[in-house]
Amino acid sequence: MAALPPCPRGHEAARIVRDGVQRRGGRERQRYRCTAVGGLYHRFIDALGRTRTLYLTCC
Ligand SMILES: [Zn+2]
């Protein structure tokens, strides 16, 4: 099992789940969904092979 990354927005109590893989420009990026307490959620992408995280949507 691969470890899930923490929420880049600091939602410590949130639940992180995989939300598919996005292909873009020949690269694959793992997409995650962060569901915070109360049902609010947002998605973020962890670029494979990189340490940089891109934000797609916000709460
Ligand atoms: Zn979050």
N, CA, C, O and the ligand as a Tripos MOL2 file, in Angstrom:
@<TRIPOS>MOLECULE
protein
  237   235    60     0     0
PROTEIN
NO_CHARGES

@<TRIPOS>ATOM
      1 N           0.8440   -1.1990    0.0000 N.3       1 MET1
      2 CA          0.0000    0.0000    0.0000 C.3       1 MET1
      3 C           0.8720    1.2380    0.0000 C.2       1 MET1
      4 O           1.7730    1.3820    0.8270 O.2       1 MET1
      5 N           0.6030    2.1000   -0.9060 N.am      2 ALA2
      6 CA          1.3380    3.3610   -0.9360 C.3       2 ALA2
      7 C           0.7080    4.3340    0.0460 C.2       2 ALA2
      8 O          -0.5100    4.3680    0.2250 O.2       2 ALA2
      9 N           1.5390    5.0980    0.6580 N.am      3 ALA3
     10 CA          1.0360    6.0560    1.6370 C.3       3 ALA3
     11 C           0.3310    7.2020    0.9240 C.2       3 ALA3
     12 O           0.7600    7.6700   -0.1300 O.2       3 ALA3
     13 N          -0.7430    7.6280    1.5250 N.am      4 LEU4
     14 CA         -1.4410    8.7730    0.9810 C.3       4 LEU4
     15 C          -0.7820   10.0390    1.4920 C.2       4 LEU4
     16 O          -0.3470   10.1040    2.6420 O.2       4 LEU4
     17 N          -0.7120   11.0310    0.6460 N.am      5 PRO5
     18 CA         -0.0880   12.2850    1.0700 C.3       5 PRO5
     19 C          -1.0130   13.0540    2.0030 C.2       5 PRO5
     20 O          -2.2310   12.8880    1.9490 O.2       5 PRO5
     21 N          -0.4550   13.8700    2.8320 N.am      6 PRO6
     22 CA         -1.3040   14.7250    3.6720 C.3       6 PRO6
     23 C          -1.9500   15.8030    2.8250 C.2       6 PRO6
     24 O          -1.4730   16.1270    1.7370 O.2       6 PRO6
     25 N          -3.0280   16.3470    3.3300 N.am      7 CYS7
     26 CA         -3.6850   17.4280    2.6000 C.3       7 CYS7
     27 C          -2.7490   18.6270    2.5330 C.2       7 CYS7
     28 O          -2.2270   19.0660    3.5580 O.2       7 CYS7
     29 N          -2.5340   19.1610    1.3260 N.am      8 PRO8
     30 CA         -1.6490   20.3200    1.1960 C.3       8 PRO8
     31 C          -2.2160   21.5880    1.8150 C.2       8 PRO8
     32 O          -1.5120   22.5820    1.9930 O.2       8 PRO8
     33 N          -3.4980   21.5330    2.1390 N.am      9 ARG9
     34 CA         -4.1160   22.7130    2.7480 C.3       9 ARG9
     35 C          -4.2270   22.5940    4.2530 C.2       9 ARG9
     36 O          -4.7920   23.4640    4.9160 O.2       9 ARG9
     37 N          -3.6850   21.5100    4.7930 N.am     10 GLY10
     38 CA         -3.6050   21.3990    6.2380 C.3      10 GLY10
     39 C          -4.8570   20.9070    6.9350 C.2      10 GLY10
     40 O          -5.0810   21.2190    8.1050 O.2      10 GLY10
     41 N          -5.6710   20.1440    6.2290 N.am     11 HIS11
     42 CA         -6.8530   19.5720    6.8670 C.3      11 HIS11
     43 C          -6.4630   18.2670    7.5640 C.2      11 HIS11
     44 O          -6.5170   17.1870    6.9750 O.2      11 HIS11
     45 N          -6.0810   18.3910    8.7950 N.am     12 GLU12
     46 CA         -5.5390   17.2220    9.4910 C.3      12 GLU12
     47 C          -6.5830   16.1550    9.7620 C.2      12 GLU12
     48 O          -6.2720   14.9640    9.7630 O.2      12 GLU12
     49 N          -7.8020   16.5690    9.9870 N.am     13 ALA13
     50 CA         -8.8470   15.5960   10.3040 C.3      13 ALA13
     51 C          -9.5420   15.0780    9.0480 C.2      13 ALA13
     52 O         -10.4700   14.2740    9.1280 O.2      13 ALA13
     53 N          -9.0920   15.5370    7.9130 N.am     14 ALA14
     54 CA         -9.7580   15.1760    6.6730 C.3      14 ALA14
     55 C          -9.3860   13.7640    6.2410 C.2      14 ALA14
     56 O          -8.4080   13.1750    6.7000 O.2      14 ALA14
     57 N         -10.2000   13.2620    5.3540 N.am     15 ARG15
     58 CA         -9.9590   11.9320    4.8260 C.3      15 ARG15
     59 C          -9.4810   12.0730    3.3820 C.2      15 ARG15
     60 O         -10.1180   12.7320    2.5600 O.2      15 ARG15
     61 N          -8.3590   11.4470    3.1000 N.am     16 ILE16
     62 CA         -7.7890   11.5300    1.7630 C.3      16 ILE16
     63 C          -8.0410   10.2200    1.0280 C.2      16 ILE16
     64 O          -7.7320    9.1390    1.5290 O.2      16 ILE16
     65 N          -8.6020   10.3350   -0.1570 N.am     17 VAL17
     66 CA         -8.8090    9.1460   -0.9710 C.3      17 VAL17
     67 C          -8.3030    9.4230   -2.3880 C.2      17 VAL17
     68 O          -8.2300   10.5700   -2.8280 O.2      17 VAL17
     69 N          -7.9640    8.3640   -3.0710 N.am     18 ARG18
     70 CA         -7.5330    8.5190   -4.4620 C.3      18 ARG18
     71 C          -8.7380    8.8440   -5.3310 C.2      18 ARG18
     72 O          -9.8310    8.3160   -5.1210 O.2      18 ARG18
     73 N          -8.5310    9.7020   -6.2930 N.am     19 ASP19
     74 CA         -9.6320   10.1320   -7.1450 C.3      19 ASP19
     75 C          -9.2460   10.0090   -8.6090 C.2      19 ASP19
     76 O          -9.6110   10.8360   -9.4440 O.2      19 ASP19
     77 N          -8.5020    8.9590   -8.8910 N.am     20 GLY20
     78 CA         -8.1470    8.6970  -10.2840 C.3      20 GLY20
     79 C          -6.8050    9.2830  -10.6680 C.2      20 GLY20
     80 O          -6.1630    9.9970   -9.8980 O.2      20 GLY20
     81 N          -6.4030    8.9540  -11.8850 N.am     21 VAL21
     82 CA         -5.1360    9.4470  -12.4050 C.3      21 VAL21
     83 C          -5.4150   10.3410  -13.5910 C.2      21 VAL21
     84 O          -6.2070   10.0060  -14.4720 O.2      21 VAL21
     85 N          -4.7670   11.4580  -13.6010 N.am     22 GLN22
     86 CA         -4.9440   12.4030  -14.6910 C.3      22 GLN22
     87 C          -3.7340   12.3700  -15.6020 C.2      22 GLN22
     88 O          -2.5920   12.4660  -15.1520 O.2      22 GLN22
     89 N          -4.0010   12.2340  -16.8840 N.am     23 ARG23
     90 CA         -2.9110   12.2820  -17.8490 C.3      23 ARG23
     91 C          -2.8690   13.6740  -18.4660 C.2      23 ARG23
     92 O          -3.8830   14.2220  -18.8990 O.2      23 ARG23
     93 N          -1.7020   14.2050  -18.4900 N.am     24 ARG24
     94 CA         -1.5760   15.5470  -19.0230 C.3      24 ARG24
     95 C          -0.1780   15.7100  -19.5910 C.2      24 ARG24
     96 O           0.8190   15.6180  -18.8750 O.2      24 ARG24
     97 N          -0.1280   15.9510  -20.8710 N.am     25 GLY25
     98 CA          1.1650   16.1720  -21.5020 C.3      25 GLY25
     99 C           2.0790   14.9640  -21.4180 C.2      25 GLY25
    100 O           3.3020   15.0960  -21.3540 O.2      25 GLY25
    101 N           1.4690   13.7750  -21.4190 N.am     26 GLY26
    102 CA          2.2730   12.5700  -21.3860 C.3      26 GLY26
    103 C           2.7040   12.1530  -20.0020 C.2      26 GLY26
    104 O           3.3770   11.1360  -19.8370 O.2      26 GLY26
    105 N           2.3260   12.9250  -19.0110 N.am     27 ARG27
    106 CA          2.6720   12.5770  -17.6300 C.3      27 ARG27
    107 C           1.4230   12.1130  -16.8920 C.2      27 ARG27
    108 O           0.3100   12.5600  -17.1700 O.2      27 ARG27
    109 N           1.6330   11.2270  -15.9680 N.am     28 GLU28
    110 CA          0.5240   10.7820  -15.1430 C.3      28 GLU28
    111 C           0.6080   11.4530  -13.7880 C.2      28 GLU28
    112 O           1.6730   11.5630  -13.1810 O.2      28 GLU28
    113 N          -0.5260   11.8870  -13.3450 N.am     29 ARG29
    114 CA         -0.5560   12.5280  -12.0400 C.3      29 ARG29
    115 C          -1.6550   11.8990  -11.2080 C.2      29 ARG29
    116 O          -2.7880   11.7350  -11.6620 O.2      29 ARG29
    117 N          -1.3100   11.5590  -10.0210 N.am     30 GLN30
    118 CA         -2.3040   10.9870   -9.1240 C.3      30 GLN30
    119 C          -3.1680   12.0940   -8.5480 C.2      30 GLN30
    120 O          -2.6760   13.0870   -8.0130 O.2      30 GLN30
    121 N          -4.4570   11.8910   -8.6740 N.am     31 ARG31
    122 CA         -5.3810   12.8920   -8.1590 C.3      31 ARG31
    123 C          -5.9920   12.3830   -6.8530 C.2      31 ARG31
    124 O          -6.3170   11.2040   -6.7170 O.2      31 ARG31
    125 N          -6.1340   13.2750   -5.9250 N.am     32 TYR32
    126 CA         -6.6920   12.9110   -4.6240 C.3      32 TYR32
    127 C          -7.8570   13.8130   -4.2870 C.2      32 TYR32
    128 O          -7.9760   14.9370   -4.7740 O.2      32 TYR32
    129 N          -8.7060   13.2810   -3.4390 N.am     33 ARG33
    130 CA         -9.8010   14.0800   -2.9270 C.3      33 ARG33
    131 C          -9.6690   14.1430   -1.4160 C.2      33 ARG33
    132 O          -9.4740   13.1310   -0.7420 O.2      33 ARG33
    133 N          -9.7800   15.3370   -0.9150 N.am     34 CYS34
    134 CA         -9.7260   15.5500    0.5190 C.3      34 CYS34
    135 C         -11.1310   15.8950    0.9930 C.2      34 CYS34
    136 O         -11.7140   16.8960    0.5770 O.2      34 CYS34
    137 N         -11.6580   15.0610    1.8600 N.am     35 THR35
    138 CA        -12.9800   15.3240    2.4180 C.3      35 THR35
    139 C         -12.8140   15.7460    3.8650 C.2      35 THR35
    140 O         -12.3890   14.9580    4.7100 O.2      35 THR35
    141 N         -13.1440   16.9670    4.1360 N.am     36 ALA36
    142 CA        -12.9690   17.5050    5.4790 C.3      36 ALA36
    143 C         -14.2210   17.2560    6.3150 C.2      36 ALA36
    144 O         -15.2540   16.8270    5.8000 O.2      36 ALA36
    145 N         -14.1130   17.5270    7.5850 N.am     37 VAL37
    146 CA        -15.2500   17.3870    8.4880 C.3      37 VAL37
    147 C         -16.3660   18.3190    8.0280 C.2      37 VAL37
    148 O         -16.1350   19.4960    7.7530 O.2      37 VAL37
    149 N         -17.5750   17.7750    7.9490 N.am     38 GLY38
    150 CA        -18.6890   18.5780    7.4970 C.3      38 GLY38
    151 C         -19.0500   18.3220    6.0490 C.2      38 GLY38
    152 O         -20.0570   18.8240    5.5510 O.2      38 GLY38
    153 N         -18.2200   17.5370    5.3750 N.am     39 GLY39
    154 CA        -18.5420   17.1470    4.0040 C.3      39 GLY39
    155 C         -17.9280   18.0180    2.9320 C.2      39 GLY39
    156 O         -18.0700   17.7330    1.7430 O.2      39 GLY39
    157 N         -17.2500   19.0700    3.3330 N.am     40 LEU40
    158 CA        -16.5820   19.8850    2.3230 C.3      40 LEU40
    159 C         -15.4070   19.1090    1.7540 C.2      40 LEU40
    160 O         -14.7270   18.3710    2.4660 O.2      40 LEU40
    161 N         -15.1840   19.2830    0.4910 N.am     41 TYR41
    162 CA        -14.0560   18.5730   -0.0920 C.3      41 TYR41
    163 C         -13.4270   19.4120   -1.1840 C.2      41 TYR41
    164 O         -14.0220   20.3630   -1.6920 O.2      41 TYR41
    165 N         -12.2250   19.0410   -1.5260 N.am     42 HIS42
    166 CA        -11.5280   19.6440   -2.6540 C.3      42 HIS42
    167 C         -10.5900   18.5980   -3.1900 C.2      42 HIS42
    168 O         -10.3540   17.5710   -2.5540 O.2      42 HIS42
    169 N         -10.0600   18.8600   -4.3560 N.am     43 ARG43
    170 CA         -9.1430   17.9070   -4.9570 C.3      43 ARG43
    171 C          -7.7700   18.5350   -5.0930 C.2      43 ARG43
    172 O          -7.6230   19.7520   -5.2000 O.2      43 ARG43
    173 N          -6.7910   17.6860   -5.0860 N.am     44 PHE44
    174 CA         -5.4420   18.1590   -5.3620 C.3      44 PHE44
    175 C          -4.7010   17.0600   -6.0960 C.2      44 PHE44
    176 O          -5.0670   15.8860   -6.0410 O.2      44 PHE44
    177 N          -3.6710   17.4640   -6.7690 N.am     45 ILE45
    178 CA         -2.9060   16.5360   -7.5880 C.3      45 ILE45
    179 C          -1.4800   16.4620   -7.0990 C.2      45 ILE45
    180 O          -0.8220   17.4710   -6.8420 O.2      45 ILE45
    181 N          -1.0330   15.2420   -6.9840 N.am     46 ASP46
    182 CA          0.3460   15.0250   -6.6060 C.3      46 ASP46
    183 C           1.0680   14.5310   -7.8570 C.2      46 ASP46
    184 O           0.8790   13.3920   -8.2820 O.2      46 ASP46
    185 N           1.8740   15.3710   -8.4280 N.am     47 ALA47
    186 CA          2.5740   15.0020   -9.6560 C.3      47 ALA47
    187 C           3.5500   13.8700   -9.3600 C.2      47 ALA47
    188 O           4.3910   13.9720   -8.4680 O.2      47 ALA47
    189 N           3.4210   12.7970  -10.1220 N.am     48 LEU48
    190 CA          4.2760   11.6430   -9.9010 C.3      48 LEU48
    191 C           5.7190   11.9950  -10.2220 C.2      48 LEU48
    192 O           6.0160   12.6050  -11.2480 O.2      48 LEU48
    193 N           6.5860   11.6060   -9.3430 N.am     49 GLY49
    194 CA          7.9980   11.8370   -9.5760 C.3      49 GLY49
    195 C           8.4530   13.2360   -9.2270 C.2      49 GLY49
    196 O           9.6060   13.6050   -9.4530 O.2      49 GLY49
    197 N           7.5430   14.0040   -8.6790 N.am     50 ARG50
    198 CA          7.9040   15.3580   -8.2910 C.3      50 ARG50
    199 C           7.4720   15.6080   -6.8670 C.2      50 ARG50
    200 O           6.6670   14.8640   -6.3070 O.2      50 ARG50
    201 N           7.9960   16.6270   -6.3060 N.am     51 THR51
    202 CA          7.6160   16.9810   -4.9440 C.3      51 THR51
    203 C           6.6160   18.1230   -4.9510 C.2      51 THR51
    204 O           6.0670   18.5040   -3.9180 O.2      51 THR51
    205 N           6.3970   18.6540   -6.1350 N.am     52 ARG52
    206 CA          5.5080   19.8040   -6.2170 C.3      52 ARG52
    207 C           4.0470   19.3510   -6.2900 C.2      52 ARG52
    208 O           3.7290   18.3620   -6.9500 O.2      52 ARG52
    209 N           3.1950   20.0580   -5.6280 N.am     53 THR53
    210 CA          1.7790   19.7390   -5.6310 C.3      53 THR53
    211 C           1.0070   20.9100   -6.2470 C.2      53 THR53
    212 O           1.2260   22.0780   -5.9260 O.2      53 THR53
    213 N           0.1050   20.5400   -7.1360 N.am     54 LEU54
    214 CA         -0.7080   21.5590   -7.7680 C.3      54 LEU54
    215 C          -2.1090   21.5380   -7.1830 C.2      54 LEU54
    216 O          -2.6250   20.4780   -6.8300 O.2      54 LEU54
    217 N          -2.7080   22.6810   -7.0830 N.am     55 TYR55
    218 CA         -4.0500   22.7750   -6.5390 C.3      55 TYR55
    219 C          -5.0340   22.9720   -7.6850 C.2      55 TYR55
    220 O          -4.8640   23.8490   -8.5320 O.2      55 TYR55
    221 N          -6.0330   22.1630   -7.6890 N.am     56 LEU56
    222 CA         -7.0500   22.2950   -8.7260 C.3      56 LEU56
    223 C          -8.2290   23.1330   -8.2450 C.2      56 LEU56
    224 O          -8.5700   24.1630   -8.8270 O.2      56 LEU56
    225 N          -8.8300   22.6640   -7.1790 N.am     57 THR57
    226 CA         -9.9990   23.3620   -6.6670 C.3      57 THR57
    227 C          -9.8290   23.6060   -5.1850 C.2      57 THR57
    228 O          -8.9900   22.9960   -4.5230 O.2      57 THR57
    229 N         -10.6170   24.4820   -4.6990 N.am     58 CYS58
    230 CA        -10.5200   24.8250   -3.2820 C.3      58 CYS58
    231 C         -11.8680   24.6670   -2.6290 C.2      58 CYS58
    232 O         -12.8940   24.6930   -3.3090 O.2      58 CYS58
    233 N         -11.8880   24.5080   -1.3610 N.am     59 CYS59
    234 CA        -13.1260   24.3150   -0.6050 C.3      59 CYS59
    235 C         -14.1050   25.4640   -0.8800 C.2      59 CYS59
    236 O         -15.2080   25.4800   -0.3330 O.2      59 CYS59
    237 ZN         -7.9700   19.3830    2.4990 Zn       60 ZN60
@<TRIPOS>BOND
     1     1     2 1
     2     2     3 1
     3     3     4 2
     4     3     5 am
     5     5     6 1
     6     6     7 1
     7     7     8 2
     8     7     9 am
     9     9    10 1
    10    10    11 1
    11    11    12 2
    12    11    13 am
    13    13    14 1
    14    14    15 1
    15    15    16 2
    16    15    17 am
    17    17    18 1
    18    18    19 1
    19    19    20 2
    20    19    21 am
    21    21    22 1
    22    22    23 1
    23    23    24 2
    24    23    25 am
    25    25    26 1
    26    26    27 1
    27    27    28 2
    28    27    29 am
    29    29    30 1
    30    30    31 1
    31    31    32 2
    32    31    33 am
    33    33    34 1
    34    34    35 1
    35    35    36 2
    36    35    37 am
    37    37    38 1
    38    38    39 1
    39    39    40 2
    40    39    41 am
    41    41    42 1
    42    42    43 1
    43    43    44 2
    44    43    45 am
    45    45    46 1
    46    46    47 1
    47    47    48 2
    48    47    49 am
    49    49    50 1
    50    50    51 1
    51    51    52 2
    52    51    53 am
    53    53    54 1
    54    54    55 1
    55    55    56 2
    56    55    57 am
    57    57    58 1
    58    58    59 1
    59    59    60 2
    60    59    61 am
    61    61    62 1
    62    62    63 1
    63    63    64 2
    64    63    65 am
    65    65    66 1
    66    66    67 1
    67    67    68 2
    68    67    69 am
    69    69    70 1
    70    70    71 1
    71    71    72 2
    72    71    73 am
    73    73    74 1
    74    74    75 1
    75    75    76 2
    76    75    77 am
    77    77    78 1
    78    78    79 1
    79    79    80 2
    80    79    81 am
    81    81    82 1
    82    82    83 1
    83    83    84 2
    84    83    85 am
    85    85    86 1
    86    86    87 1
    87    87    88 2
    88    87    89 am
    89    89    90 1
    90    90    91 1
    91    91    92 2
    92    91    93 am
    93    93    94 1
    94    94    95 1
    95    95    96 2
    96    95    97 am
    97    97    98 1
    98    98    99 1
    99    99   100 2
   100    99   101 am
   101   101   102 1
   102   102   103 1
   103   103   104 2
   104   103   105 am
   105   105   106 1
   106   106   107 1
   107   107   108 2
   108   107   109 am
   109   109   110 1
   110   110   111 1
   111   111   112 2
   112   111   113 am
   113   113   114 1
   114   114   115 1
   115   115   116 2
   116   115   117 am
   117   117   118 1
   118   118   119 1
   119   119   120 2
   120   119   121 am
   121   121   122 1
   122   122   123 1
   123   123   124 2
   124   123   125 am
   125   125   126 1
   126   126   127 1
   127   127   128 2
   128   127   129 am
   129   129   130 1
   130   130   131 1
   131   131   132 2
   132   131   133 am
   133   133   134 1
   134   134   135 1
   135   135   136 2
   136   135   137 am
   137   137   138 1
   138   138   139 1
   139   139   140 2
   140   139   141 am
   141   141   142 1
   142   142   143 1
   143   143   144 2
   144   143   145 am
   145   145   146 1
   146   146   147 1
   147   147   148 2
   148   147   149 am
   149   149   150 1
   150   150   151 1
   151   151   152 2
   152   151   153 am
   153   153   154 1
   154   154   155 1
   155   155   156 2
   156   155   157 am
   157   157   158 1
   158   158   159 1
   159   159   160 2
   160   159   161 am
   161   161   162 1
   162   162   163 1
   163   163   164 2
   164   163   165 am
   165   165   166 1
   166   166   167 1
   167   167   168 2
   168   167   169 am
   169   169   170 1
   170   170   171 1
   171   171   172 2
   172   171   173 am
   173   173   174 1
   174   174   175 1
   175   175   176 2
   176   175   177 am
   177   177   178 1
   178   178   179 1
   179   179   180 2
   180   179   181 am
   181   181   182 1
   182   182   183 1
   183   183   184 2
   184   183   185 am
   185   185   186 1
   186   186   187 1
   187   187   188 2
   188   187   189 am
   189   189   190 1
   190   190   191 1
   191   191   192 2
   192   191   193 am
   193   193   194 1
   194   194   195 1
   195   195   196 2
   196   195   197 am
   197   197   198 1
   198   198   199 1
   199   199   200 2
   200   199   201 am
   201   201   202 1
   202   202   203 1
   203   203   204 2
   204   203   205 am
   205   205   206 1
   206   206   207 1
   207   207   208 2
   208   207   209 am
   209   209   210 1
   210   210   211 1
   211   211   212 2
   212   211   213 am
   213   213   214 1
   214   214   215 1
   215   215   216 2
   216   215   217 am
   217   217   218 1
   218   218   219 1
   219   219   220 2
   220   219   221 am
   221   221   222 1
   222   222   223 1
   223   223   224 2
   224   223   225 am
   225   225   226 1
   226   226   227 1
   227   227   228 2
   228   227   229 am
   229   229   230 1
   230   230   231 1
   231   231   232 2
   232   231   233 am
   233   233   234 1
   234   234   235 1
   235   235   236 2
@<TRIPOS>SUBSTRUCTURE
     1 MET1         2 RESIDUE 1 A MET
     2 ALA2         6 RESIDUE 1 A ALA
     3 ALA3        10 RESIDUE 1 A ALA
     4 LEU4        14 RESIDUE 1 A LEU
     5 PRO5        18 RESIDUE 1 A PRO
     6 PRO6        22 RESIDUE 1 A PRO
     7 CYS7        26 RESIDUE 1 A CYS
     8 PRO8        30 RESIDUE 1 A PRO
     9 ARG9        34 RESIDUE 1 A ARG
    10 GLY10       38 RESIDUE 1 A GLY
    11 HIS11       42 RESIDUE 1 A HIS
    12 GLU12       46 RESIDUE 1 A GLU
    13 ALA13       50 RESIDUE 1 A ALA
    14 ALA14       54 RESIDUE 1 A ALA
    15 ARG15       58 RESIDUE 1 A ARG
    16 ILE16       62 RESIDUE 1 A ILE
    17 VAL17       66 RESIDUE 1 A VAL
    18 ARG18       70 RESIDUE 1 A ARG
    19 ASP19       74 RESIDUE 1 A ASP
    20 GLY20       78 RESIDUE 1 A GLY
    21 VAL21       82 RESIDUE 1 A VAL
    22 GLN22       86 RESIDUE 1 A GLN
    23 ARG23       90 RESIDUE 1 A ARG
    24 ARG24       94 RESIDUE 1 A ARG
    25 GLY25       98 RESIDUE 1 A GLY
    26 GLY26      102 RESIDUE 1 A GLY
    27 ARG27      106 RESIDUE 1 A ARG
    28 GLU28      110 RESIDUE 1 A GLU
    29 ARG29      114 RESIDUE 1 A ARG
    30 GLN30      118 RESIDUE 1 A GLN
    31 ARG31      122 RESIDUE 1 A ARG
    32 TYR32      126 RESIDUE 1 A TYR
    33 ARG33      130 RESIDUE 1 A ARG
    34 CYS34      134 RESIDUE 1 A CYS
    35 THR35      138 RESIDUE 1 A THR
    36 ALA36      142 RESIDUE 1 A ALA
    37 VAL37      146 RESIDUE 1 A VAL
    38 GLY38      150 RESIDUE 1 A GLY
    39 GLY39      154 RESIDUE 1 A GLY
    40 LEU40      158 RESIDUE 1 A LEU
    41 TYR41      162 RESIDUE 1 A TYR
    42 HIS42      166 RESIDUE 1 A HIS
    43 ARG43      170 RESIDUE 1 A ARG
    44 PHE44      174 RESIDUE 1 A PHE
    45 ILE45      178 RESIDUE 1 A ILE
    46 ASP46      182 RESIDUE 1 A ASP
    47 ALA47      186 RESIDUE 1 A ALA
    48 LEU48      190 RESIDUE 1 A LEU
    49 GLY49      194 RESIDUE 1 A GLY
    50 ARG50      198 RESIDUE 1 A ARG
    51 THR51      202 RESIDUE 1 A THR
    52 ARG52      206 RESIDUE 1 A ARG
    53 THR53      210 RESIDUE 1 A THR
    54 LEU54      214 RESIDUE 1 A LEU
    55 TYR55      218 RESIDUE 1 A TYR
    56 LEU56      222 RESIDUE 1 A LEU
    57 THR57      226 RESIDUE 1 A THR
    58 CYS58      230 RESIDUE 1 A CYS
    59 CYS59      234 RESIDUE 1 A CYS
    60 ZN60       237 GROUP 0 **** ****
